[in-house]
Amino acid sequence: MAARRQAAAARPDPPVVHAAARGGGRTPQKDGAGASGRTAHDRGGHGSLPSRRRARRAARRARRRRLPHPEAGTAAGQARRPARRPSQEDDMTDHDELLDRARRMVPVLEERAQDAEQRRELPEATVKELVDAEFHRILLPPERGGFGLGLETAFAVGGELARGCTSTAWVATIYMIHNWMAAMLPERAQREVFGGAGPVLPAGTLAPTGTARQVDGGYVLSGRWRWGSGIQHGTHALVAAQIELPESAIERRMFLVDAADLVVHDVWFTSGMLATGSNDIEAREVFVPAWRTLLTSGLLTGVTAGTELYDLPTYRMPVIPAIAFSAAAPALGTAEALLGSFENLMRTRRLAYSGAPYSEVVGAQLRLAKATAELRAARLLFDDTVRWVQDTYAGGAALDLDGRARCRLIAAHVTDVAASAINLLAEASGASSQFLHSPFQRAQRDVNTIKSHLVCDVDGARELYGKVRMGLDLVPGTLV
């Protein structure tokens, strides 16, 4: 296997904007409630590791560091490190290191959160730090300069970043997921896209609101797409379009387009998730070579060029469960961080008129306990489900319709629990929590915005799961 290349630290020039805006696995469990018993605490994502496991992992890191050497991809690097297949031990070591990088970013992300909102996009410094931390490479195969890791690592990192800034976590997971999807394109496209020196940071959307017509060598693409999270700093966009075929048939494809060929419309004036810069993207008669496209149906079923190219479980997965998890992870991480903020508030606040310690207020104690129990249950459910999906594919099996609907249900449920817990705590945080610098009001706005995303619509997810369990027909185009 080819040696891993080092992503360049410097971000490439920003995309041209024409708009006014800127002007190895275990045996899968049958019931989805994995029997491993390994919790988030065991993985180091939330809480301390048992001392013996911590010592073993530290020893492994000391003996043999798994992340790419600075010379990886060069002749010297090839001589230094022979090509090899990733192992489960590699995954655990890389997982810990990447999660540590995310933790180290949290304090500075907290400091920048209000400024990022006012900018309505991530600061340049934040994007550079995300690139330097190499999070966009988590799901990429080693052949394309990635770590070849799984969903557990991607969403643990996303949840950790959300403890500092929900919008940053959202954009970071967008780049992870869309790099993964770009590695499902035909091999020629991958060589072109991932063969350069700079990082690949794709925005995009699955909504087929564009149209394309077939021409010699490819397609001419036009259309406008909403929700282009991260497009201000993006290098590419993955967008969906419909193609009219003979006899009135319709084909849906995804198109990978250079950001410089797109128009960005500055429309992202919202109450929450402001710093994601999720502006509209427009293509005006853009030629896209055929090899930079793939059938949307392949993404939905997990059968793409990446399936044949890479011997990694993630490249046999359908994308909708992963997209749903990628939305839930920042919501849950934000709620967990706010729980800590509320506990600190209880310890330090005194009531303005009586001077009594807030820690003695029974209502606050009850809210703290309720939020703790609900978020802990949500964390265990989320981590267990992501692990179940990863282990299912690592074991050579695949999710059926019931399993995919269950993923939608759990992602939406976890997001709903996170939003409810945040509202519960924010309501009891005093009027000072409504200042724009307060994390309480920002968490409320951000996570309630995430909750409105299609894949986090809890009523829709429950209806979907109920229909699947009852064997009823689904509406055409249902994302599952």
C-alpha positions in Angstrom: 0.0 0.0 0.0 1.3 3.4 -0.9 2.9 5.4 1.8 0.7 8.1 3.3 1.3 11.6 2.1 1.5 14.6 4.4 -1.3 17.2 3.8 0.1 20.7 3.3 -0.4 22.9 6.3 -1.2 26.1 4.3 -4.7 26.4 3.0 -4.9 27.0 -0.8 -6.1 30.3 -2.2 -9.8 30.8 -1.4 -12.2 29.9 -4.2 -13.2 32.5 -6.7 -16.6 33.9 -5.7 -18.7 35.7 -8.3 -21.7 36.4 -6.1 -22.4 39.7 -4.4 -21.4 38.3 -1.2 -18.0 37.6 -0.9 -20.2 40.3 -2.4 -10.8 -5.4 11.1 -13.8 -6.1 13.1 -15.8 -8.1 15.6 -18.8 -10.3 14.8 -21.7 -8.0 14.2 -24.6 -8.0 16.7 -28.0 -8.9 15.4 -30.0 -6.4 17.3 -27.9 -3.3 17.0 -27.2 -3.1 20.7 -23.6 -4.1 20.5 -22.5 -6.5 23.2 -18.9 -5.3 23.5 -19.8 -3.1 26.5 -17.1 -0.6 25.4 -18.2 2.9 26.3 -17.0 6.3 25.4 -15.0 6.3 28.6 -13.1 3.2 27.4 -12.2 4.9 24.1 -11.0 8.1 25.7 -13.6 10.2 24.1 -15.4 11.3 27.2 -13.7 10.7 30.6 -10.5 9.0 31.7 -9.2 5.6 30.3 -8.5 2.8 32.7 -4.9 3.1 33.8 -3.7 -0.2 32.3 -5.2 0.5 28.9 -3.8 4.0 29.0 -0.4 2.7 29.7 -0.5 0.1 26.9 -1.6 2.7 24.4 1.1 5.1 25.6 3.7 2.4 25.2 2.5 1.7 21.7 2.7 5.3 20.7 6.2 5.5 22.2 7.4 2.4 20.3 5.9 3.2 17.0 4.1 6.3 16.0 1.4 5.6 13.5 0.8 9.0 11.9 2.6 9.9 8.7 6.3 10.9 8.9 6.9 14.3 7.3 8.8 12.5 4.5 5.9 10.2 3.8 5.2 10.1 0.0 8.8 11.0 -0.8 11.6 8.7 -1.9 13.1 9.0 1.5 9.8 8.2 3.2 9.3 5.1 1.0 12.7 3.8 2.1 12.0 4.6 5.7 8.6 3.0 5.9 7.6 -0.1 3.9 4.0 -0.1 2.6 1.7 -2.1 4.8 -2.0 -2.6 5.5 -3.7 -0.7 8.3 -4.4 -2.8 11.4 -6.9 -2.5 14.3 -4.0 -1.4 16.5 -3.2 1.4 14.0 -6.8 2.5 14.3 -6.7 2.8 18.0 -3.4 4.7 18.1 -4.4 7.1 15.4 -7.8 7.5 17.0 -6.2 8.6 20.3 -3.8 11.0 18.7 -6.5 12.7 16.5 -8.8 13.0 19.5 -6.0 14.6 21.5 -5.5 17.1 18.7 -9.2 18.0 18.8 -9.1 18.4 22.6 -6.2 20.8 22.3 -8.2 23.0 19.9 -11.2 23.3 22.2 -10.1 26.4 24.3 -9.1 28.5 21.3 -12.4 27.5 19.5 -14.3 28.7 22.5 -12.5 32.0 22.4 -13.3 32.5 18.7 -16.9 31.3 18.8 -18.5 34.7 19.0 -16.2 36.2 16.4 -16.9 33.3 14.1 -20.6 34.0 14.4 -20.1 37.6 13.5 -18.1 36.7 10.5 -20.7 34.1 9.5 -17.8 31.8 8.5 -14.9 30.1 10.2 -11.9 32.3 10.8 -8.9 31.6 8.5 -6.8 30.6 11.5 -9.4 28.0 12.5 -9.5 26.4 9.0 -5.7 26.3 9.0 -5.6 24.6 12.3 -8.2 22.0 11.1 -6.0 21.3 8.1 -2.9 21.1 10.2 -4.7 18.6 12.5 -5.5 16.5 9.4 -9.0 15.8 10.4 -10.1 15.9 6.7 -8.0 12.8 6.1 -9.6 10.6 8.8 -11.9 8.6 6.4 -9.7 8.8 3.3 -7.8 5.6 2.3 -4.0 5.6 2.7 -3.7 5.4 -1.1 -5.2 8.9 -1.2 -3.1 10.3 1.7 -5.6 9.4 4.4 -5.6 7.5 7.7 -8.2 4.9 6.5 -10.0 5.1 9.9 -13.6 4.5 10.7 -16.7 6.4 11.7 -16.0 6.1 15.4 -12.9 8.3 15.0 -14.6 10.8 12.7 -17.5 11.4 15.0 -15.5 11.4 18.2 -13.4 14.2 16.7 -16.5 16.0 15.6 -18.1 15.7 19.0 -14.9 16.9 20.7 -14.6 20.0 18.5 -18.2 20.9 19.3 -17.2 21.4 22.9 -15.4 24.6 21.7 -17.5 25.6 18.7 -20.5 23.8 17.2 -20.1 25.5 13.8 -16.4 24.5 13.6 -17.3 20.9 14.4 -20.0 20.9 11.7 -17.7 22.2 9.0 -14.9 19.8 10.0 -17.3 16.8 9.8 -18.6 18.1 6.4 -15.0 18.0 5.1 -14.5 14.5 6.5 -17.7 13.1 5.0 -17.3 14.8 1.6 -13.7 13.6 1.3 -14.9 10.1 1.9 -17.6 10.5 -0.8 -15.0 12.0 -3.2 -12.9 8.8 -2.7 -15.9 6.9 -4.2 -15.5 8.6 -7.5 -13.8 6.8 -10.5 -10.1 6.4 -9.9 -9.1 9.0 -12.6 -11.0 11.7 -10.7 -9.3 10.7 -7.4 -5.9 10.9 -8.9 -6.7 14.4 -10.2 -8.2 15.6 -6.9 -6.0 14.0 -4.3 -2.8 14.2 -6.3 -2.1 17.8 -5.5 -0.1 19.3 -2.7 -2.9 21.1 -0.8 -5.8 19.7 1.3 -9.1 18.8 -0.3 -12.0 20.5 1.4 -15.3 19.7 -0.4 -18.6 21.3 0.5 -21.8 20.0 -1.1 -25.3 18.6 -0.8 -27.3 15.6 -1.9 -30.4 17.5 -2.8 -30.8 17.1 -6.6 -31.7 20.7 -7.4 -29.4 21.0 -10.4 -29.8 19.8 -14.0 -27.2 18.4 -16.4 -27.1 17.4 -20.0 -24.8 14.9 -21.5 -22.2 16.1 -24.0 -19.1 14.6 -25.5 -16.8 13.5 -22.6 -19.0 14.5 -19.7 -21.9 16.8 -18.7 -22.8 20.5 -18.7 -24.1 21.3 -15.2 -26.4 24.1 -14.1 -28.3 24.7 -10.9 -28.4 26.2 -7.5 -27.9 24.3 -4.2 -28.7 25.5 -0.7 -26.8 24.6 2.5 -23.2 24.8 1.2 -21.6 24.5 4.6 -17.9 25.3 4.4 -17.9 26.6 0.9 -16.1 29.8 1.7 -12.9 27.8 2.5 -13.8 24.9 0.3 -11.7 23.7 -2.6 -14.5 21.7 -4.3 -18.2 21.0 -4.0 -20.1 17.7 -4.5 -23.6 18.5 -5.8 -26.5 16.5 -7.1 -28.3 16.9 -10.4 -30.9 15.2 -12.5 -30.2 14.1 -16.1 -33.0 13.6 -18.6 -32.6 10.3 -20.4 -34.5 8.9 -23.5 -38.1 7.9 -22.9 -38.6 10.5 -20.1 -36.3 8.6 -17.7 -34.4 10.5 -15.0 -30.9 9.7 -13.7 -29.4 11.3 -10.7 -25.7 11.9 -10.4 -23.3 13.6 -8.0 -20.8 16.0 -9.6 -17.4 17.1 -8.2 -16.8 20.7 -9.2 -13.9 22.9 -8.5 -14.9 25.8 -6.2 -13.4 28.3 -8.6 -16.1 27.3 -11.2 -19.0 28.0 -8.8 -20.8 31.1 -7.8 -21.4 31.6 -4.0 -24.5 33.5 -3.0 -24.2 35.2 0.4 -27.6 34.2 1.9 -26.7 32.6 5.3 -28.4 35.0 7.7 -29.8 32.7 10.3 -30.3 32.4 14.1 -28.1 29.4 14.5 -25.0 27.7 13.1 -24.0 31.1 11.7 -20.3 30.4 11.4 -20.8 27.4 9.1 -21.3 29.9 6.2 -23.8 27.5 4.6 -24.4 29.8 1.6 -26.0 28.9 -1.7 -23.8 27.4 -4.5 -24.6 27.9 -8.2 -23.2 26.4 -11.3 -23.8 28.1 -14.6 -23.2 25.9 -17.6 -20.1 24.2 -16.0 -18.5 21.3 -17.9 -17.8 18.3 -15.7 -15.9 15.4 -17.1 -17.7 12.1 -16.8 -15.1 10.6 -14.5 -15.9 13.3 -12.0 -19.4 12.0 -11.5 -21.0 9.0 -9.9 -24.6 7.7 -9.6 -26.4 8.9 -6.5 -27.8 5.4 -6.2 -24.3 4.1 -5.6 -23.8 6.4 -2.7 -27.1 5.3 -1.2 -26.3 1.6 -1.5 -22.6 1.6 -0.8 -21.6 0.3 -4.3 -19.2 2.7 -5.9 -15.7 2.8 -7.4 -14.4 3.1 -3.9 -15.9 -0.3 -3.1 -13.6 -1.9 -5.7 -10.6 0.2 -5.0 -10.3 0.0 -1.2 -10.4 -2.9 1.2 -11.9 -0.7 4.0 -15.2 -1.3 5.6 -16.3 2.3 5.2 -16.1 2.0 1.4 -19.0 -0.5 1.4 -21.3 1.6 3.6 -24.2 3.6 2.3 -23.8 7.3 3.0 -27.1 8.3 4.7 -26.4 6.7 8.1 -23.0 8.3 8.2 -24.5 11.7 7.2 -27.1 11.4 9.9 -24.4 10.5 12.5 -22.2 13.4 11.3 -25.1 15.8 12.1 -25.8 14.3 15.5 -22.2 14.2 16.7 -21.7 18.0 17.0 -25.2 18.4 18.7 -24.3 15.8 21.3 -20.8 17.2 21.9 -22.3 20.7 22.3 -24.8 19.5 24.9 -22.2 17.6 26.9 -20.0 20.8 27.0 -23.0 22.9 28.2 -23.7 20.4 31.0 -20.2 21.1 32.3 -20.8 24.8 32.0 -24.0 24.6 33.9 -22.3 22.6 36.7 -19.6 25.3 36.9 -22.3 28.0 37.0 -24.0 26.2 39.9 -20.7 26.1 41.9 -19.9 29.8 41.4 -23.2 31.7 41.0 -25.0 33.4 43.9 -28.5 34.7 43.5 -28.6 38.4 43.0 -31.2 39.3 45.7 -30.7 36.7 48.4 -27.0 36.0 47.9 -27.7 32.3 48.3 -25.5 29.8 46.5 -27.1 28.6 43.4 -25.7 25.1 44.2 -28.4 24.9 46.9 -31.3 25.6 44.6 -33.3 22.4 44.3 -34.6 23.2 40.8 -31.1 23.6 39.5 -30.0 20.3 41.1 -32.9 18.5 39.5 -32.1 19.9 36.1 -28.5 19.0 36.4 -29.4 15.4 37.4 -32.0 15.0 34.6 -29.6 16.4 31.9 -26.8 14.2 33.1 -28.8 11.0 32.9 -30.3 11.9 29.5 -27.0 12.9 27.9 -25.2 9.9 29.3 -27.8 7.6 27.9 -27.7 9.4 24.5 -23.9 9.1 24.5 -23.9 5.4 25.1 -26.6 4.9 22.5 -24.8 7.0 19.9 -21.4 5.4 20.4 -22.9 1.9 20.5 -24.8 2.4 17.3 -21.8 3.9 15.4 -19.7 1.0 16.6 -22.4 -1.5 15.5 -22.4 -0.1 12.0 -18.6 -0.1 11.8 -18.4 -3.7 13.1 -21.1 -4.9 10.8 -19.2 -3.9 7.7 -15.8 -4.9 9.2 -17.3 -8.4 9.6 -18.3 -8.6 6.0 -22.0 -8.0 6.5 -24.1 -5.0 5.5 -27.1 -3.1 6.9 -30.5 -4.0 5.6 -33.3 -1.5 5.3 -34.3 -2.0 8.9 -30.7 -1.2 10.0 -30.4 1.9 7.9 -33.8 3.2 9.3 -32.5 2.5 12.8 -29.5 4.7 12.2 -31.7 7.5 11.0 -33.9 7.0 14.1 -31.0 7.0 16.6 -29.2 10.0 15.0 -32.4 12.0 15.2 -33.2 10.8 18.7 -29.8 11.7 20.0 -30.1 15.2 18.5 -33.5 15.7 20.0 -32.2 14.6 23.5 -29.2 17.0 23.1 -31.5 19.9 22.2 -33.9 19.1 25.1 -31.0 19.0 27.6 -29.6 22.3 26.3 -33.0 24.0 26.6 -33.5 22.5 30.1 -30.2 23.9 31.3 -30.3 27.2 29.5 -33.8 28.0 31.0 -32.2 27.9 34.5 -29.0 29.8 33.7 -30.2 33.3 34.5 -30.7 36.3 32.3 -27.0 36.7 31.9 -27.0 33.6 29.8 -28.7 35.6 27.0 -25.7 37.8 26.3 -24.2 37.0 22.9 -20.9 35.9 24.5 -22.7 33.3 26.6 -22.3 29.7 25.5 -25.8 28.9 26.7 -27.7 31.0 24.2 -25.4 30.0 21.4 -25.8 26.3 22.1 -29.6 26.7 22.1 -29.5 28.4 18.7 -27.0 26.1 17.2 -28.4 22.8 18.3 -32.0 23.8 17.6 -30.8 24.7 14.1 -29.2 21.2 13.7 -32.4 19.7 14.9 -34.2 21.2 11.9 -31.9 19.4 9.4 -33.7 16.7 7.4 -31.7 13.8 8.8 -32.3 15.0 12.4 -36.0 15.5 12.0 -37.2 13.3 14.9 -40.8 13.0 13.7 -39.7 12.1 10.2 -37.2 9.5 11.5 -39.7 7.9 13.8 -42.3 7.7 11.0 -39.6 6.2 8.7 -38.7 3.5 11.2 -42.3 2.7 12.0 -43.1 2.2 8.3 -40.0 0.0 7.7 -40.9 -2.2 10.7 -44.5 -2.5 9.5 -43.4 -3.3 6.0 -45.1 -0.3 4.5 -44.1 1.5 1.3 -41.8 4.5 1.6 -42.2 7.7 -0.3 -39.9 7.7 -3.3 -36.7 9.6 -2.6 -36.8 8.9 1.2 -33.2 9.2 2.5 -32.4 5.9 4.3 
